[in-house]
Every structure is written in C-alpha cells, then in structure tokens.
Amino acid sequence: MLEEEKHYEDVIEQESICISDNVVYDKPETLTSTPMHYCPGCGHGVAHRLIAEVIAELDIQDKTIGVAPVGCAVFATTTSTLTCLKPHTAEHLQVATGIKRVLPDKYVFSYQGDGDLAAIGTGETIHTCNRGENILIIFINNGIYGMTGGQMAPTSLAGMKTTTTPFGRDVGEAGYPLKITELIAQLPGVYYCTRVAVNTPNNVRRAKKAIYNGFKYQELKKGLSFVEIVTNCPSNWKMTPVESNKWLEENMLPFYQLGDLKVPQKEN
Amino acid sequence: MAKVKGDIIIDIEKCKGCELCAAACPQHSLELSRKLNSKGYHYIVKIEDNCTGCTNCALVCPDSIIKVFRRTEKKKEQVATITNVTGDITVTMTS
C-alpha cells in the first residue's frame, strides 16, 4: 500500500469514531450552552454538572426546584435549565423548607457554600437538619470565602493563609476549623450524610453516586440528605488549578476525611 | 495502521486552559496549545493518538466541554451454518 493511501485510511479510521453511536460521555441536556462563569479549574463547575447529570438521568427536570446560593454559584440558573430561587444569604434552608412543605411532590435541593451554610446560616442549618426536612443539601466546602475575595471562613484550616489571616489562621484568636458535617451527622433528623470530593475522576464518580442517593432518598421520603463536596478555589488559594488539587489532597483531605458519615440502616 | 480506540472533541472556545484534564489523562495525550481562543485563554488540544476513551478528562472538566467517543466492538453475528451430508464437518459463517 502506498504511503499516501495509508494516511487516508488513517484519517477515515479516525473520523469514523466520532459518531453518535460511539458517544460515551457528553454534557447533560440540563446544562445550557452558556459557558461556566467560574475561574479556570474551579470545582463548582464539576458540582453543577453532576447535579445536572443526576437530574437528567432521573428525568425529574420539571419537578426539581433548586435554591442557589449567594456566593460564586449565584448564576447557577444561567448555566443550567433548572428552576432556581435566589434568596438572601443564609435564608436558603428556610426557603427550601417552605417550598417542600407547600409542594411536597417536588424535588428540592439547596446548594450552599461554606460561608453560607457554616458561618452565617449555622443556626438555620442545624435546625433544618434537626427537623429532618425532606430535602437535599449540597454543601460546597473550599475553606475560604470565594466570591468576596478570599477571606477566612469557619472551615479554613489552621495556619491557612487568607486575606484576613495573612500570617495563617491562628486557632487561639480565630478558633478551630468547623467540621459542620460531623456536627449535623449526630442529629436524628438526618437520614444520609456523606463527604465527597471532585479532584480526581474516581472521586467525581463517588460524588455523583452521593448526589444520586440524595435525590433517591428524597423520592422515598426518607428525610434529609446532606452531601458535602470538598473543592478547590485556585484563585483565592493563589495557586494554579493543578497545584490547588494537589494541595487539597495533601492538606484538606486529611482533615476533612472523605466517606459516609451516616448511612441508612438496612431495613429487614 | 494505528488502531484508534477512542477520541474526544474539545469545545476550544469555552476552554479556560486549567489543565485539569491533562493531569487526569492516564495516556498523557493532552497539552496546552500555543494559540489562544477568542477569550484569550490557551486552550487544551489532543497531541497523541493513543486515546482510549476512558472519560477521565471529561469527568474532571469544570466547564463540561469535552465529548468522549469510544469504538464499540461489533459482536460477530452468526449468518449461516453449513453441514455436509455425513454431518461430521460443520462450518459457521459470521458477519
């Protein structure tokens, strides 16, 4: 066979793969073509996509109401076709409770960051979890206030440099990092409580499974599901995305250990 | 002829060049381009033909711009079976 012919055969071979029958991964229909507005490498984009994927898989798009946060993810409605409300800071869980009680057949989820859920809205979080409302809470933990410019959050690690703690978080002055997921896992109203991450492909698969479980338990009216997603914030950690994922693996994950904190007991 | 198992399509206009996909690729077949897209980011490109279609790059992509294809092996279907008169030789034809 001539060299030229061989080359053409190669080209034909390559092109023939890209057909609709061979697609193994594509973005879900619930995401719009609008580009994500996040900084390069931000874990929020992966979290959004996972929620959109689960909703597309369960085919509950017209039955789902989300509560978008005040942080970076406030524009969640522009990148997805989901119905989302945008209440004031730390009022998410009251709003989610209200929606769920008025419309019990709808799937309600709240999407909150660490400032929202663990600092300003701690009281609401604990009482909503204690009441055991039948909703899904997705908690994005990156250990920093992302949108406002990288201030210290309650979940910032000890010694972590932020704009308000330029010499590192001093636990004598600012207190210890708050493990809110461990706190609320104690409450009897919480049915399912887990911590996942989105830094590696395997962790992404586990995170998707956790969000899927959250929606499934809501369908079965089991009670509150709480999914914490440990993510990076490359811009405010002042690292490249790849470095930030490495830092997350070395520093965040030993403190915020991944895994299920509360799993449903098997009913006999 | 190289046996191509998988392929990806990258929406370079939405790429922000975070390189998370390049770090996640087990085949090291992704790299940043020297060129810029219309937003001024260096975008990611596939430089090797060794993609296996494992979807790792698409899973970690925060902007969901990667579409993954994998060659599906077609199962050989039985078309005909021919047996001679005495029945000691049987030939099976597959597509």
Chai-1 contact restraints between the chains, C-beta under 6 A:
chainA,res_idxA,chainB,res_idxB,connection_type,confidence,min_distance_angstrom,max_distance_angstrom,comment,restraint_id
A,E9,B,M1,contact,1.0,0.0,6.0,A-B,restraint_1
A,D10,B,M1,contact,1.0,0.0,6.0,A-B,restraint_2
A,E13,B,V4,contact,1.0,0.0,6.0,A-B,restraint_3
A,Q14,B,V4,contact,1.0,0.0,6.0,A-B,restraint_4
A,I17,B,D7,contact,1.0,0.0,6.0,A-B,restraint_5
A,I17,B,F69,contact,1.0,0.0,6.0,A-B,restraint_6
A,I17,B,R71,contact,1.0,0.0,6.0,A-B,restraint_7
A,C18,B,D7,contact,1.0,0.0,6.0,A-B,restraint_8
A,C18,B,F69,contact,1.0,0.0,6.0,A-B,restraint_9
A,N22,B,F69,contact,1.0,0.0,6.0,A-B,restraint_10
A,N22,B,R70,contact,1.0,0.0,6.0,A-B,restraint_11
A,N22,B,T72,contact,1.0,0.0,6.0,A-B,restraint_12
A,V23,B,F69,contact,1.0,0.0,6.0,A-B,restraint_13
A,V24,B,G53,contact,1.0,0.0,6.0,A-B,restraint_14
A,V24,B,T55,contact,1.0,0.0,6.0,A-B,restraint_15
A,V24,B,V68,contact,1.0,0.0,6.0,A-B,restraint_16
A,V24,B,R70,contact,1.0,0.0,6.0,A-B,restraint_17
A,Y25,B,T55,contact,1.0,0.0,6.0,A-B,restraint_18
A,Y25,B,A58,contact,1.0,0.0,6.0,A-B,restraint_19
A,Y25,B,V68,contact,1.0,0.0,6.0,A-B,restraint_20
A,D26,B,K67,contact,1.0,0.0,6.0,A-B,restraint_21
A,K27,B,S64,contact,1.0,0.0,6.0,A-B,restraint_22
A,P35,B,K14,contact,1.0,0.0,6.0,A-B,restraint_23
A,M36,B,D63,contact,1.0,0.0,6.0,A-B,restraint_24
A,P40,B,K16,contact,1.0,0.0,6.0,A-B,restraint_25
A,P40,B,C18,contact,1.0,0.0,6.0,A-B,restraint_26
A,G41,B,C18,contact,1.0,0.0,6.0,A-B,restraint_27
A,G41,B,L20,contact,1.0,0.0,6.0,A-B,restraint_28
A,C42,B,P62,contact,1.0,0.0,6.0,A-B,restraint_29
A,G45,B,P62,contact,1.0,0.0,6.0,A-B,restraint_30
A,G45,B,D63,contact,1.0,0.0,6.0,A-B,restraint_31
A,V46,B,P62,contact,1.0,0.0,6.0,A-B,restraint_32
A,R49,B,S64,contact,1.0,0.0,6.0,A-B,restraint_33
A,P201,B,A24,contact,1.0,0.0,6.0,A-B,restraint_34
A,P201,B,N56,contact,1.0,0.0,6.0,A-B,restraint_35
A,P201,B,L59,contact,1.0,0.0,6.0,A-B,restraint_36
A,P201,B,V60,contact,1.0,0.0,6.0,A-B,restraint_37
A,V204,B,L59,contact,1.0,0.0,6.0,A-B,restraint_38
A,P241,B,C18,contact,1.0,0.0,6.0,A-B,restraint_39
A,P241,B,L20,contact,1.0,0.0,6.0,A-B,restraint_40
A,V242,B,E19,contact,1.0,0.0,6.0,A-B,restraint_41
A,V242,B,A23,contact,1.0,0.0,6.0,A-B,restraint_42
